[in-house]
Amino acid sequence: MDPRAALDWEAVLAALLECVHTPMGAERARQMVLFPSAGAVNDAYRLVGELMSARMKGESPPVNGVADVRPEVGRAARGVVLEAWALISVGGAIRGLVDVAEWLSRREGPALQAMAGAMDVPGGVGVRLDAAFDRDGQLSDTAWPKLASLRRQCDALRASVQQAFEAVLADEGWGDMLQEHYVTERDGRLVVPVKMSHRKGLGIVHGSSHSGETAFVEPGHTVELQNDLRAVRDAIEAETFRILGELSGMVARVAVPVLACVELTGELDLASAKADLGFRWDGTIPRVGSDGVVDLRRARHPVLALRPGASVVANDLRLDSVRRCLVLTGPNAGGKTVALKTVGLCAVLARLGIPLPAADGSRLDCFEPIVADIGDVQSVAGDLSTFSGHVLRLKEAIELARPGVLVLVDEVAVGTDPAQGAALAAAVVEALVDANARVVVTTHYPELKATADERIVVAGMEFADGKPTYRLVVGQASGSQALVVAQRMGMPEHVLARATSLLDERAAQVARLMAKLEAEREGVRQQSRQLEVHGAALLAREAEIGGREKKLQDKIDGERQRLVEATRDKLSRMEAELRDLVKSLHAAPSLKATNAGLQLVRAARSGIDEEQAAAAPAYAASVGEKVWVSTVAQHGVVTGLFGREAEVQVRSMRLRVPLSGLESRRGGGK
């Protein structure tokens, strides 16, 4: 059984997924398995540590520039001709991989350098793919001269056809024969609506209206022009398919290194997300060995540590070859289970190479397996009661117990007769400790609290002023405080009085001793408060020093502002000189001045072009609509919509193109 199911792992996973930047990283996060050995854990931590160091310098791997093109590259490897958008995506991903490889090559850590050495990016293919398409996502006229020539022929023929139809509409001889004055399309041919009684002898009839009153006629003198246009469009389609096939073949030849680099990027993204999560909860990378040591310093439960602005009580939690078991005691809702889960979840985090929410100097060895019995395990289908299910898990834990195993049990042997449950709890703990496993249990049984020896350490959750403090006090058992908690929750006084009278003398004596112990603890707390007062005075002194540092920083900021103003004045003078240059160009043109002005105009024009391209709207297509597909210069029918993409049937092909590449079938006179 995976221990993560009982240890609030889903909340940690959700936080980790917020830190990834690529689909590959998210996929790896969801599929993480526990590293099998301390060596593997340390290797993972080495990479995460180097990324944390880079992040402290403001440097993060540029993985978000790498799209998940594994499906597209895989299709190309199988011989499928990719659509233009898919090839553009692959080109962009390769460009992003080049950026990742360059970033890795500039890092100094051995783990990052090893990853850089494995990034064999075919950058030349990315350059060729980028050059193959223009900014509108169409095959570039510059890169494909033959296609450019066919497009020019198509434009000229389309203009001729348009002029021919405009002449028909303007011809008075056609006036009485036309049902309406417009041009439409039937079967990929331009036609005019003619009255049914005049359809004969005018040209080719391409169907009629539903009413039967209108025939759609292709005028005879436009037939050859449209035949020529159709032939050129077929040639464009064939040439486009040939080019896309050539580019797809190029992608297929580099499929192996591209896929490997995409996978490495996912690995890098996940490691970077682990580093970011470590920063979110102010975490540390622990030392990891194989001796069964738990030395968590100022540890916090990871889920609590993720809460923004929350003040989480930190505790020290230790186990080793001598202190093999930690028995956690204390009142209900006092923090016992949180401390138990902190140990278990930190053990899981270490096995996954994720920084722990603990202080520097912590150590957490690799435990395999991690056995967690937390929560209700009753099963109606398996005919198990709560206690039976619990006993079954205890039996499994004893069978698995050995060096290197971590066992976590919440309320050991609870749910049955108290006397027998206490005896069973003590026997189970002894069996686990004798097998040299590491054990953390919570309990309310006084008998188990009394079994402490050098191997079994009892610790109590502090309870002060009638409420829990969530601080763990090692070496001192805490009472369950059931009557105190009941009083706080509003239990009637006569019920509480009767419960007190029912305590036997031995229990009452224990209660008195616990009260005396609590009084002594209160004295210690008062001394601690006095120390805190002295600490506050030291903080005030630090604040005074901080004020002086702020004044110095303000002085530096003022000097920086003065330099900014001076730079702004210099730019203003340069702007004035530019205006003078323009005036002199008008007055006495020269080649040098002309070139300078031309460079400025080109830069401005480039900025305008980029803004216009970014603002290009997506066409609002609908399924079944006939549209013009600009990427292949053909009409097609929309067969499906997928976000900002559409699937279009063009002749015998089904293409998937961006909506921005579609136009109305009547748009542009097509």
Order of alpha helices (4+ residues) and beta strands (2+ residues): alpha-alpha-alpha-alpha-alpha-alpha-alpha-alpha-alpha-beta-beta-beta-beta-alpha-alpha-beta-alpha-beta-beta-alpha-beta-beta-alpha-beta-alpha-beta-alpha-beta-beta-alpha-alpha-alpha-alpha-beta-beta-beta-beta-beta
